[in-house]
Amino acid sequence: KQEVTQIPAALSVPEGENLVLNCSFTDSAIYNLQWFRQDPGKGLTSLLLIQSSQREQTSGRLNASLDKSSGRSTLYIAASQPGDSATYLCAVRCLFSGGYNKLIFGAGTRLAVHP
Amino acid sequence: EADIYQTPRYLVIGTGKKITLECSQTMGHDKMYWYQQDPGMELHLIHYSYGVNSTEKGDLSSESTVSRIRTEHFPLTLESARPSHTSQYLCASSDGRVGVYGYTFGSGTRLTVV
């Protein structure tokens, strides 16, 4: 059974710091890994999608890496800003029985960036 | 603009009422999903559909039901709402090409049953 773990569960940092959020998964047989952002009481916004054959993806101040063999991904946020405050979710897309595939989520990292 | 829409955004309703949460997408995706999320907790898959007239239950048992009569529409229904159904419900869709594209989520419906 695929399990996704995110560390740390919560993080509070001053503005300007570079951050690393960690995600680990137990089964390396994944199609892709997706990082999302969720603001309180809102839906999910996709940040980065890494295919199983890729090592990293970048978008602006965000960089996500994937090491499928070790079951790890990191989300790097450069020069953090108060507007980055949100919960960051890691999710892996996996094959399940019957040929179906599903997105399995971690519990998230709650990030607070203070001025 | 292609997107996924959920209505209502917020709903407060009395116990025993029947409710339908709407989800529509304009991206032509064949796969659609419903996730349930309690405050501060993980998302859990409760229903999914791989196309018209195809629906399956997800990992988390739910008293809700879904239907998929049209590709773009995936409503979720609770026949008799209870306080235990209070939660946030998130709808998502994905392209049929597994591994190529990710999931797109709606803004969610926050349901409170009193």
Boltz contact constraints between the chains, C-beta under 6 A:
constraints:
  - contact:
      token1: [A, 31]
      token2: [B, 98]
      max_distance: 6.0
  - contact:
      token1: [A, 31]
      token2: [B, 99]
      max_distance: 6.0
  - contact:
      token1: [A, 32]
      token2: [B, 99]
      max_distance: 6.0
  - contact:
      token1: [A, 34]
      token2: [B, 102]
      max_distance: 6.0
  - contact:
      token1: [A, 43]
      token2: [B, 90]
      max_distance: 6.0
  - contact:
      token1: [A, 43]
      token2: [B, 105]
      max_distance: 6.0
  - contact:
      token1: [A, 43]
      token2: [B, 106]
      max_distance: 6.0
  - contact:
      token1: [A, 43]
      token2: [B, 107]
      max_distance: 6.0
  - contact:
      token1: [A, 43]
      token2: [B, 108]
      max_distance: 6.0
  - contact:
      token1: [A, 44]
      token2: [B, 105]
      max_distance: 6.0
  - contact:
      token1: [A, 46]
      token2: [B, 102]
      max_distance: 6.0
  - contact:
      token1: [A, 49]
      token2: [B, 102]
      max_distance: 6.0
  - contact:
      token1: [A, 101]
      token2: [B, 98]
      max_distance: 6.0
  - contact:
      token1: [A, 103]
      token2: [B, 103]
      max_distance: 6.0
  - contact:
      token1: [A, 105]
      token2: [B, 42]
      max_distance: 6.0
  - contact:
      token1: [A, 105]
      token2: [B, 43]
      max_distance: 6.0
  - contact:
      token1: [A, 107]
      token2: [B, 42]
      max_distance: 6.0
